[in-house]
Amino acid sequence: MESMRRRLDEALQESLAGGTVAGAVIGVSVGGEHFTLARGTANLNTDQPFTEDTAWLLGSVGKILTTTMLLQLVERGSVDLDAPVRRYVPEFSLLDPAAADRITVRMLVNHTNGIDADGLVPSAVRGRDAHRAYVEHLRNVNVLFEPGTCIHYSNPGFVLAGRIIEEQTGLPYEKAIQRDLFEPCGMAAATAVQTQAFLRRTAAGAFFDMEAMALRATSLFSVPESIGAAGGTPIVTVADMLAFGRMHLNAGLAPNGTRVLEADSVKAMLTPTFDLGIPQAPPIGLGWWLEPIAGTTAAFHGGTSPGGNSAFTILPEYDTVITSFGTGPANVLLQDRLHIAVIEEVTGRTVTPPFGGPPERPRPELAGEYGSFQSRVAVEVDADALRVTSHFEPYDDDHRATFEACGVPAGAAPPVTYRSLAPGLYAPEGMEASVFSGVIGRGALLSVLPATGGRPAGLHSGLRFTPKRAG
């Protein structure tokens, strides 16, 4: 463990010296041993340092927590994973009501429901009705493909899972998760009530200010409460997430001796339910992404909050939990570097890129316009490369303000040139192959998917599917 600790500390110190990471914390548990490292500044407004007990916004890693709670309801017989969502959330509908009818509970937590609302973040309603208000917005969107035929990262799926939890427990999400997960799992500092952040050491995100040429604190602490069940509201510490991870590694038994899940439910979450067969979208279990890496399977999820990123990995074959969080624009690469280091140390193997095969020249018919919820992508075929320009088109001023505060301005992003790595697989030009080796960096790869039954032709990158538009 000492060599691992030194390697992680070196990575942290190098990242802080680069000026694009404000601070970070990582916890590792291997069998009966564990340690935590914290470096840098947790809040640039107050110069509060990162400490081992600093809390942070979990972001989409919270989807694993929501899935765990949903499986508790399945165990009790309250919920059937293969039943239609509308059995439990009657108000759920889409522009195509028949498509809504075909979406099952399982499709909510394995990202195969296809709901085209990835960036939906309404903020007008807070508190116990926030998730219900979100679901009302879904009446104005549709699906990207026939439910169950593809993977498209789904915040709406987990908000709907949160609504099922609320309906079946009779509690708002933040109270249900406290009673049914945080307390029995021994996650003593965890909360899903954002105002609790004032009562403890809590990190604030950081962005790079181009005018000041220095890091600055985020102007938005968290995303709206309406996506709380998708990871928007939980606040945790390293100790909380190590306890949660050890519960999953111990077949549902928490470190404090409380049974949180049955062993069969833990196994179901770690069993592949859908596989697109492309390296940047690994097989999906229930909640967990099941990433083949270094000769083993890493059950993984990442999370984003304004100016911050978290990463959470368990290695069942090696009885290992890795949990980390950092702030600043370069911290995503730092999270990957930290998790790669632990994976290599415990497996004794070097992490390598998850692809192979001869490159191919892109076909002219790949050129055109692709689009999904508030996202438009223009693709040009330029000799042996793809030139890709992404546009963010917010649906209202509230949407615009939320995303701008998260560092995503409206309009066109700078074009990116992609070069072929293998048939149907492309990578941003100039990016080292090592970037794609870890649990996070491989998401930058882009695949071109042909039309199949129930799914149109489209692009797949960052776990998202973007269909090609006609014409």
C-alpha positions in Angstrom: 0.0 0.0 0.0 2.9 2.4 0.7 4.1 2.3 -2.9 0.6 3.0 -4.1 0.3 5.9 -1.7 3.5 7.4 -2.9 2.4 7.1 -6.5 -0.9 8.8 -5.8 0.6 11.6 -3.8 3.0 12.3 -6.7 0.1 12.5 -9.1 -1.7 14.9 -6.8 1.3 17.1 -6.3 2.1 17.3 -10.0 -1.5 18.2 -10.9 -1.6 21.0 -8.3 1.6 22.4 -9.6 0.1 22.6 -13.1 -2.3 25.3 -12.0 -5.4 23.8 -13.4 -6.4 21.7 -10.4 -7.4 23.5 -7.2 -7.5 20.4 -5.0 -8.5 16.8 -4.7 -9.1 13.9 -2.3 -8.8 10.2 -2.8 -9.6 7.2 -0.6 -8.5 3.6 -1.3 -9.6 0.4 0.5 -7.9 -2.9 -0.3 -9.1 -5.7 1.8 -8.7 -4.7 5.4 -6.4 -1.8 4.7 -7.3 1.8 3.6 -5.9 5.3 3.4 -7.0 8.8 2.3 -4.9 11.6 0.7 -6.1 15.2 0.5 -4.2 18.0 -1.2 -4.8 21.5 -2.3 -7.7 24.0 -1.7 -11.3 22.9 -1.3 -12.9 26.3 -1.6 -11.1 29.2 -3.4 -13.5 31.7 -1.8 -12.3 30.9 1.7 -8.9 29.2 1.1 -10.3 26.2 3.0 -7.9 23.3 2.4 -8.9 19.8 1.3 -8.8 17.5 4.3 -9.6 13.8 4.7 -13.1 14.7 6.0 -13.9 17.3 3.4 -17.3 16.6 1.8 -18.2 17.0 -1.8 -21.1 16.9 -4.3 -21.2 13.3 -5.6 -22.6 14.1 -9.0 -23.7 11.2 -11.2 -21.9 8.6 -9.0 -25.2 9.1 -7.1 -26.8 7.0 -9.8 -25.3 3.9 -8.1 -26.9 5.0 -4.8 -30.3 5.4 -6.5 -30.0 2.0 -8.1 -29.2 0.4 -4.8 -32.3 1.9 -3.3 -34.4 0.8 -6.2 -33.1 -2.8 -5.8 -34.2 -2.6 -2.1 -37.7 -2.0 -3.4 -37.4 -5.0 -5.8 -36.4 -7.2 -2.9 -39.5 -6.2 -0.9 -41.7 -7.0 -3.9 -42.8 -3.4 -4.3 -41.2 -3.0 -7.7 -40.7 -5.3 -10.7 -37.7 -4.3 -12.9 -39.5 -5.6 -16.0 -42.8 -3.7 -15.4 -43.6 -0.5 -17.3 -42.5 2.7 -15.5 -46.1 4.0 -15.9 -47.3 1.4 -13.4 -45.4 3.3 -10.7 -45.3 6.8 -12.1 -48.6 7.3 -13.9 -47.9 10.9 -14.8 -44.9 9.9 -16.9 -45.5 10.5 -20.6 -43.6 11.6 -23.7 -44.5 13.2 -27.1 -45.0 9.6 -28.2 -47.1 8.1 -25.4 -46.6 4.6 -26.9 -42.9 4.9 -26.5 -43.4 5.8 -22.8 -45.6 2.7 -22.4 -42.7 0.5 -23.6 -40.1 1.8 -21.2 -39.5 -0.6 -18.2 -38.0 0.1 -14.8 -34.9 -1.8 -15.8 -34.3 0.5 -18.8 -34.2 3.5 -16.4 -31.1 2.2 -14.6 -29.2 0.6 -17.5 -29.4 3.7 -19.8 -31.4 2.0 -22.6 -34.7 3.9 -22.3 -33.7 6.3 -25.0 -35.4 9.4 -23.5 -34.1 12.5 -25.4 -33.6 14.8 -22.4 -30.0 14.5 -21.4 -29.5 18.2 -20.6 -32.9 18.8 -19.0 -32.3 20.7 -15.7 -35.4 22.7 -14.7 -34.8 24.8 -11.6 -38.2 26.5 -10.9 -39.4 23.9 -8.4 -37.4 22.9 -5.3 -38.0 20.5 -2.4 -40.3 17.5 -2.3 -41.9 18.3 -5.7 -38.7 18.9 -7.7 -38.6 15.4 -9.2 -42.4 15.5 -10.0 -41.9 18.8 -11.8 -39.1 17.4 -13.8 -41.2 14.5 -15.0 -43.9 16.9 -16.2 -41.3 18.4 -18.6 -40.8 15.0 -20.2 -44.1 15.4 -22.0 -42.3 17.7 -24.4 -39.6 15.3 -25.5 -39.3 12.0 -27.3 -37.0 9.0 -27.6 -33.9 8.7 -29.7 -34.4 5.0 -30.5 -36.8 2.2 -29.7 -36.5 1.7 -26.0 -34.1 -1.2 -25.2 -32.1 -1.1 -28.4 -29.2 1.2 -27.6 -27.3 3.0 -24.8 -27.8 6.7 -24.2 -26.7 8.2 -20.9 -29.9 9.0 -19.1 -30.4 11.5 -16.4 -34.2 11.3 -16.9 -34.1 7.6 -16.3 -32.7 8.1 -12.8 -35.1 11.0 -12.0 -37.9 8.6 -12.9 -36.2 5.9 -10.7 -36.2 8.6 -7.9 -39.9 9.2 -8.5 -40.6 5.4 -8.1 -38.6 5.5 -4.8 -40.7 8.5 -3.6 -44.0 6.9 -4.5 -43.1 3.6 -2.9 -41.6 4.9 0.3 -44.0 7.9 0.7 -40.9 10.1 1.4 -39.2 12.8 -0.7 -35.9 11.5 -2.2 -33.6 13.2 0.3 -35.4 11.6 3.3 -35.7 8.2 1.7 -32.0 8.0 0.9 -31.1 9.1 4.5 -33.4 6.4 6.0 -32.8 3.5 3.6 -29.2 3.9 2.5 -27.1 6.5 4.4 -28.0 5.3 7.9 -28.0 1.5 7.4 -24.8 1.7 5.4 -22.9 3.7 8.0 -22.5 6.7 5.7 -22.4 9.0 8.8 -21.6 12.3 7.1 -23.7 11.8 3.9 -26.7 14.0 3.1 -28.9 14.9 0.1 -30.0 18.2 1.6 -27.9 20.9 0.0 -28.2 23.4 2.9 -26.3 20.9 5.1 -23.2 21.9 3.2 -23.0 25.0 5.4 -22.6 22.9 8.5 -19.5 20.9 7.4 -16.3 21.2 5.4 -17.6 21.1 1.8 -15.7 21.6 -1.4 -16.7 24.2 -4.0 -15.9 23.7 -7.7 -13.3 25.7 -9.6 -13.0 26.9 -13.2 -10.2 28.6 -15.0 -10.8 32.4 -15.5 -9.3 33.4 -18.9 -9.2 37.1 -17.9 -7.4 36.6 -14.6 -5.5 33.6 -16.0 -6.1 31.8 -12.7 -8.5 29.4 -11.1 -11.7 30.9 -9.6 -14.5 29.4 -7.5 -17.7 28.3 -9.2 -20.6 30.8 -9.1 -23.1 27.8 -8.9 -22.7 25.3 -6.0 -24.8 22.6 -7.5 -27.2 21.7 -10.4 -31.0 22.0 -9.7 -32.7 19.7 -7.2 -34.9 18.4 -10.0 -32.1 15.9 -10.9 -31.3 15.0 -7.4 -31.9 11.2 -7.9 -29.6 11.4 -10.9 -26.8 12.5 -8.6 -27.5 16.3 -8.3 -27.9 16.6 -4.5 -26.0 13.9 -2.5 -23.0 15.2 -0.5 -20.5 12.7 0.8 -17.0 12.1 2.3 -14.3 9.6 1.5 -15.4 7.6 4.5 -19.0 7.5 3.3 -18.1 6.2 -0.1 -15.6 3.6 1.2 -18.4 2.2 3.4 -20.7 2.1 0.5 -18.2 0.4 -1.7 -17.3 -2.2 0.9 -21.0 -2.9 1.3 -21.2 -3.8 -2.4 -18.0 -5.9 -2.2 -19.3 -7.7 0.9 -22.5 -9.0 -0.9 -24.7 -6.2 0.6 -23.5 -6.3 4.2 -22.3 -2.9 5.4 -19.1 -2.6 7.5 -21.3 -1.9 10.6 -23.0 -5.3 10.1 -26.3 -4.1 8.7 -27.6 -5.8 5.6 -28.4 -3.1 3.0 -28.9 -5.4 0.0 -29.3 -9.1 -0.6 -26.4 -10.8 -2.3 -28.5 -11.6 -5.4 -29.3 -7.9 -5.8 -25.6 -7.0 -5.6 -24.8 -9.6 -8.2 -27.6 -8.4 -10.4 -26.1 -4.8 -10.4 -22.8 -6.3 -11.4 -24.2 -8.5 -14.2 -24.1 -7.1 -17.8 -27.6 -6.2 -19.1 -26.6 -4.6 -22.4 -23.4 -4.3 -24.5 -23.0 -2.0 -27.5 -19.6 -3.6 -28.3 -17.7 -0.3 -28.4 -14.8 0.6 -26.1 -16.1 4.0 -24.9 -19.5 2.5 -23.9 -18.7 -0.5 -21.8 -21.2 -3.2 -20.8 -23.8 -1.8 -18.4 -25.1 -3.7 -15.4 -27.7 -2.0 -13.2 -26.3 1.4 -12.5 -22.7 0.2 -12.8 -20.6 0.6 -16.0 -18.6 -2.7 -16.2 -15.3 -1.7 -17.7 -12.8 -4.3 -18.9 -9.4 -3.1 -17.8 -6.0 -4.6 -16.8 -7.4 -8.2 -17.1 -10.3 -7.6 -14.7 -13.6 -5.8 -14.6 -13.9 -2.4 -12.9 -17.4 -1.5 -11.8 -17.3 2.3 -12.3 -19.2 5.5 -12.3 -18.1 9.1 -12.7 -19.9 12.3 -11.6 -19.8 16.0 -12.5 -20.8 19.0 -10.4 -20.2 22.7 -11.3 -16.4 22.8 -11.4 -15.9 19.4 -9.9 -15.6 15.7 -10.8 -15.9 12.6 -8.8 -15.0 9.0 -9.7 -15.9 5.7 -8.0 -14.6 2.3 -8.8 -14.8 -1.1 -7.2 -12.7 -4.1 -8.3 -14.6 -7.2 -7.1 -11.8 -9.6 -8.0 -9.3 -7.6 -5.9 -11.6 -6.5 -3.0 -10.8 -2.9 -3.8 -12.7 0.4 -3.5 -11.4 3.7 -5.0 -13.2 7.0 -4.5 -12.0 10.4 -5.5 -13.0 14.0 -6.1 -11.3 17.1 -7.5 -11.9 20.6 -8.7 -10.5 22.6 -11.7 -10.5 21.9 -15.4 -7.8 19.3 -15.4 -9.2 17.2 -12.6 -10.9 14.8 -14.9 -7.6 13.6 -16.3 -6.3 13.5 -12.7 -9.2 11.3 -11.6 -8.4 8.8 -14.4 -4.7 8.9 -13.5 -5.4 8.2 -9.9 -7.8 5.3 -10.6 -5.4 3.8 -13.2 -2.6 3.9 -10.6 -4.6 2.0 -8.1 -5.8 -0.5 -10.7 -2.2 -1.2 -11.9 -0.9 -1.5 -8.4 -3.5 -4.0 -7.2 -3.6 -6.1 -10.5 0.1 -6.0 -11.2 -0.8 -5.3 -14.9 -0.3 -2.2 -17.1 -3.5 -0.5 -18.3 -3.6 -0.4 -22.1 -5.9 1.2 -24.7 -9.2 -0.8 -25.2 -9.1 -1.0 -29.0 -7.2 -2.4 -32.0 -7.5 -3.0 -35.7 -6.5 -1.1 -38.8 -7.8 2.5 -39.4 -10.1 3.2 -42.2 -10.9 6.2 -44.4 -14.3 7.7 -43.4 -17.1 7.2 -45.9 -18.5 10.4 -47.5 -22.0 9.6 -46.3 -20.9 10.2 -42.7 -21.0 13.9 -43.4 -24.2 15.7 -42.4 -26.0 17.0 -39.3 -26.7 15.0 -36.2 -28.8 16.1 -33.2 -30.4 15.3 -29.9 -31.8 17.3 -27.0 -30.4 20.9 -27.3 -27.4 19.5 -29.1 -26.6 19.8 -32.8 -23.5 18.2 -34.3 -22.1 19.1 -37.8 -19.8 16.5 -39.3 -17.6 17.1 -42.4 -15.5 14.4 -44.0 -12.1 15.8 -44.8 -10.0 13.3 -46.7 -9.0 10.8 -44.0 -10.6 12.6 -41.0 -13.9 13.7 -39.6 -14.3 17.4 -38.6 -16.9 17.6 -35.9 -18.5 20.9 -34.7 -20.8 20.7 -31.7 -23.5 23.3 -30.9 -25.3 23.8 -27.6 -28.7 25.3 -28.2 -30.4 26.0 -24.8 -34.2 25.7 -24.6 -34.7 28.8 -22.4 -32.8 31.4 -20.4 -32.8 29.3 -17.3 -31.2 26.4 -19.1 -28.7 28.7 -20.7 -27.7 30.2 -17.3 -27.3 26.8 -15.6 -25.0 25.5 -18.3 -23.0 28.7 -18.6 -22.4 28.5 -14.9 -21.1 25.0 -15.5 -18.7 26.2 -18.1 -20.8 25.3 -21.2 -21.6 28.4 -23.2 -24.3 28.5 -25.8 -23.3 28.3 -29.5 -20.7 26.4 -31.4 -17.7 24.8 -29.7 -14.4 24.8 -31.5 -14.3 22.1 -34.2 -12.5 18.9 -33.4 -10.7 16.7 -35.9 -11.1 13.0 -35.4 -8.7 10.4 -36.9 -9.6 6.7 -37.4 -8.3 4.2 -34.9 -10.2 1.1 -36.2 -13.2 0.5 -38.4 -16.0 2.8 -37.1 -13.9 4.2 -34.3 -12.3 7.6 -34.1 -10.2 9.6 -31.6 -9.5 13.4 -31.3 -6.4 14.3 -33.3 -3.3 14.7 -31.2 -4.6 12.9 -28.2 -2.2 10.3 -26.8 -3.5 6.7 -26.9 -2.8 6.5 -23.1 -5.6 9.0 -22.5 -8.1 6.3 -23.7 -6.7 3.6 -21.4 -8.4 4.4 -18.2 -12.0 4.3 -16.9 -12.8 7.9 -17.9 -10.7 9.0 -20.9 -12.0 6.4 -23.2 -15.3 8.4 -23.3 -13.6 10.8 -25.7 -13.6 8.2 -28.4 -16.3 8.5 -31.1 -18.0 5.6 -32.9 -20.1 5.7 -36.0 -23.1 3.3 -35.5 -25.1 2.1 -38.5 -28.9 1.9 -38.4 -30.3 -1.3 -36.9 -33.7 -2.5 -35.9 -35.2 0.2 -33.7 -32.1 2.5 -33.8 -31.2 5.0 -36.5 -27.7 5.7 -37.7 -25.7 8.0 -35.5 -22.7 8.9 -33.5 -21.7 7.6 -30.0 -19.4 9.4 -27.7 -19.2 10.3 -24.1 -21.9 7.5 -23.5 -24.3 9.5 -25.6 -26.0 8.6 -28.8 -26.7 11.3 -31.4 -28.8 10.2 -34.4 -28.2 11.5 -37.9 -30.9 13.9 -39.1 -32.7 13.3 -42.4 -31.9 15.5 -45.4 
